Amino acid sequence: MADITVKDTQAQVVAKETYPSKLELSSEAWEVMRKDAENRFPFECCGFFYGKDGEVRKVSLTTVVENSKEGDQRRRFEISPLDYMRAEKKAAVEGLDLLGIYHSHPNHPAIPSVYDLKQAVPHFSYIIVSVKEAAFDHVRSWRLNDDGKFAEEQINY
């Protein structure tokens, strides 16, 4: 995991302990996320990822969606309700679990913000891809713990 310090303003959303599960991304699923983050720079990208749930969450598929946030997309992303419905349907059709959402942080570390916490739901993993000047920098994954804070989840790609 990257050695990146959590800022004081973000400490209220990030737990000190790590989440007990971990993610394993297929190379194909990871490449879609990384390329989307780099191609959308300087704006935040977003999408869904699917696979099989368990102690090790195996990610095999990624779907890119449009950032529907009105206004400044350099610091925020939003996924439309219609895209959520499509994602649930895709998971059912593919026989996979909808495991979570990825998005990018252009020129910022892959640490969730207060805004990210307000949008988060239990069970989902949240992959954040940090992109510096249109090039991949680092990636981290997070899940909500029982206290409603993000705990870092081990990620292999």
FENDA-V629180 format. One record per residue. N is the residue number from 1. SS is DSSP state (h for helix, s for strand, l for the rest). OMEGA is omega in whole degrees, -180 to 180 (* if undefined). D_CENTER is the distance of its C-alpha to the mean C-alpha in Angstrom with 1 decimal. Layout:
n->(N | N)
ss->(SS | SS)
omega->(OMEGA | OMEGA)
d_center->(D_CENTER | D_CENTER)
This chain:
n->(1 | 2 | 3 | 4 | 5 | 6 | 7 | 8 | 9 | 10 | 11 | 12 | 13 | 14 | 15 | 16 | 17 | 18 | 19 | 20 | 21 | 22 | 23 | 24 | 25 | 26 | 27 | 28 | 29 | 30 | 31 | 32 | 33 | 34 | 35 | 36 | 37 | 38 | 39 | 40 | 41 | 42 | 43 | 44 | 45 | 46 | 47 | 48 | 49 | 50 | 51 | 52 | 53 | 54 | 55 | 56 | 57 | 58 | 59 | 60 | 61 | 62 | 63 | 64 | 65 | 66 | 67 | 68 | 69 | 70 | 71 | 72 | 73 | 74 | 75 | 76 | 77 | 78 | 79 | 80 | 81 | 82 | 83 | 84 | 85 | 86 | 87 | 88 | 89 | 90 | 91 | 92 | 93 | 94 | 95 | 96 | 97 | 98 | 99 | 100 | 101 | 102 | 103 | 104 | 105 | 106 | 107 | 108 | 109 | 110 | 111 | 112 | 113 | 114 | 115 | 116 | 117 | 118 | 119 | 120 | 121 | 122 | 123 | 124 | 125 | 126 | 127 | 128 | 129 | 130 | 131 | 132 | 133 | 134 | 135 | 136 | 137 | 138 | 139 | 140 | 141 | 142 | 143 | 144 | 145 | 146 | 147 | 148 | 149 | 150 | 151 | 152 | 153 | 154 | 155 | 156 | 157)
ss->(l | l | l | l | l | l | l | h | h | h | h | l | l | s | s | s | s | s | s | s | s | s | s | s | s | l | h | h | h | h | h | h | h | h | h | h | h | h | h | h | l | l | l | l | l | s | s | s | s | s | s | s | l | l | l | s | s | s | s | s | s | s | s | s | s | l | l | l | l | l | l | l | l | l | l | l | l | l | l | l | h | h | h | h | h | h | h | h | h | h | h | h | h | h | l | l | s | s | s | s | s | s | s | s | s | s | l | l | l | l | l | l | l | h | h | h | h | h | h | l | l | l | l | l | s | s | s | s | s | s | s | s | l | l | s | s | s | s | s | s | s | s | s | s | l | l | l | l | l | s | s | s | s | s | s | s | l)
omega->(-178 | 178 | -177 | -177 | 176 | 179 | 180 | -178 | 180 | -178 | -180 | -179 | -176 | 178 | 179 | -179 | 177 | 179 | -175 | 180 | 175 | 180 | 170 | -179 | 171 | -179 | 180 | -180 | 180 | -178 | 178 | 180 | -177 | -179 | 178 | -180 | -180 | -177 | -179 | 180 | 13 | -179 | 176 | 174 | 176 | 178 | -179 | 171 | -170 | 176 | 179 | -179 | 178 | 177 | 170 | 179 | -175 | -177 | -177 | -174 | 177 | 175 | 177 | 173 | 180 | 172 | -176 | 180 | 174 | -180 | -172 | 179 | 177 | -176 | -178 | 171 | 176 | 177 | -177 | 176 | 178 | 177 | 175 | 179 | 178 | 180 | 178 | 180 | 180 | 178 | -180 | -179 | -177 | -177 | -179 | 174 | 171 | -171 | -179 | -175 | 171 | 171 | -178 | 171 | 179 | 179 | 176 | 180 | -178 | 179 | -177 | 179 | 174 | 177 | 178 | -180 | -179 | -178 | -172 | 176 | 178 | 176 | -179 | 166 | -180 | 178 | 177 | 180 | 176 | 180 | 178 | 178 | 175 | 178 | 178 | 178 | 177 | -179 | 176 | 178 | -174 | 172 | 176 | 175 | -177 | 178 | 179 | 175 | 176 | 172 | -178 | -179 | 178 | -179 | 176 | -180 | *)
d_center->(15.1 | 15.6 | 18.3 | 17.0 | 18.6 | 17.0 | 18.9 | 21.2 | 19.6 | 16.3 | 18.2 | 18.7 | 15.0 | 14.5 | 16.7 | 18.9 | 18.5 | 15.8 | 14.6 | 17.1 | 15.1 | 13.4 | 11.4 | 13.4 | 12.2 | 15.1 | 16.1 | 16.0 | 12.4 | 11.3 | 13.8 | 12.6 | 9.2 | 11.3 | 14.1 | 12.3 | 11.0 | 14.6 | 16.4 | 15.0 | 15.8 | 17.0 | 14.9 | 11.2 | 9.9 | 7.7 | 8.0 | 8.1 | 8.7 | 11.9 | 14.3 | 16.5 | 15.9 | 17.9 | 18.1 | 16.4 | 13.7 | 14.6 | 12.2 | 14.7 | 13.6 | 11.1 | 12.1 | 11.8 | 12.6 | 14.5 | 13.3 | 16.0 | 16.1 | 19.8 | 20.8 | 19.1 | 15.8 | 15.8 | 14.4 | 12.8 | 11.1 | 12.3 | 12.2 | 15.8 | 17.3 | 18.8 | 15.5 | 14.5 | 17.9 | 17.7 | 14.6 | 16.6 | 19.6 | 18.1 | 17.1 | 20.6 | 22.3 | 20.6 | 21.2 | 17.7 | 15.4 | 12.4 | 10.0 | 6.8 | 4.5 | 2.7 | 4.9 | 7.5 | 9.9 | 13.3 | 15.9 | 14.1 | 12.6 | 9.1 | 10.1 | 9.1 | 12.0 | 14.4 | 13.3 | 9.6 | 11.7 | 14.1 | 11.7 | 10.2 | 12.1 | 13.3 | 12.6 | 9.0 | 6.5 | 3.3 | 2.4 | 4.3 | 7.2 | 10.5 | 13.2 | 16.7 | 19.4 | 17.7 | 17.2 | 14.3 | 14.7 | 12.3 | 8.9 | 7.9 | 6.3 | 7.4 | 9.4 | 12.2 | 15.5 | 18.9 | 19.5 | 16.6 | 14.9 | 11.7 | 12.8 | 11.4 | 11.0 | 12.7 | 11.1 | 13.7 | 13.6)
